[in-house]
Amino acid sequence: MTKQELFNYYYNLMSEEYRQEIKDFENFKMNNVINSIKVNFKNRDWIRVYQKLDGTVEWY
């Protein structure tokens, strides 16, 4: 999945209230994953969202 598809996957799982707090996303370099992004929030917090080699998506 592309970085945009990864973001869309994550975004669509979030509640409407949570979506409103998202500012943007950017590239995030991680080893041993298919793709990864950094999701930035309006309050300056961020999380990494990544697709593992087995295809599952995780974030923290």
C-alpha positions in Angstrom: 0.0 0.0 0.0 1.2 3.5 -0.8 1.8 6.1 1.9 -1.4 7.9 0.9 -3.3 4.5 1.1 -1.7 3.9 4.5 -2.9 7.3 5.7 -6.4 6.7 4.3 -6.6 3.3 6.0 -5.7 4.8 9.4 -7.9 7.9 8.9 -11.0 5.8 8.0 -10.6 3.8 11.3 -10.7 7.0 13.4 -13.7 8.7 14.9 -14.9 12.0 13.5 -13.6 13.8 16.6 -10.2 12.2 16.3 -10.0 13.0 12.5 -10.5 16.7 13.3 -7.3 16.7 15.3 -5.1 15.4 12.4 -3.0 18.1 10.8 -1.1 16.1 8.1 1.2 13.2 7.5 4.8 12.8 6.2 7.3 10.2 5.3 8.8 8.3 8.3 11.7 5.9 7.8 11.4 2.5 9.5 13.3 -0.7 8.9 11.6 -4.1 8.2 8.2 -2.7 7.2 6.6 -2.2 3.8 5.7 1.4 4.3 5.6 3.9 7.2 4.3 7.4 7.8 4.3 10.0 10.6 0.8 11.4 11.3 1.0 14.9 12.9 -1.7 16.3 15.1 -2.7 20.0 15.6 -1.4 19.8 19.2 2.1 18.9 17.9 1.8 15.2 19.0 2.5 12.6 16.4 2.3 8.8 15.9 3.9 6.5 13.4 1.7 4.3 11.2 3.2 1.4 9.4 2.4 -1.7 7.3 4.3 -4.7 8.5 5.9 -7.3 6.2 2.9 -9.6 6.7 0.5 -6.8 5.5 -1.0 -5.8 8.8 -1.1 -2.1 9.8 -0.1 -0.9 13.3 0.5 2.5 14.9 1.9 3.9 18.1 
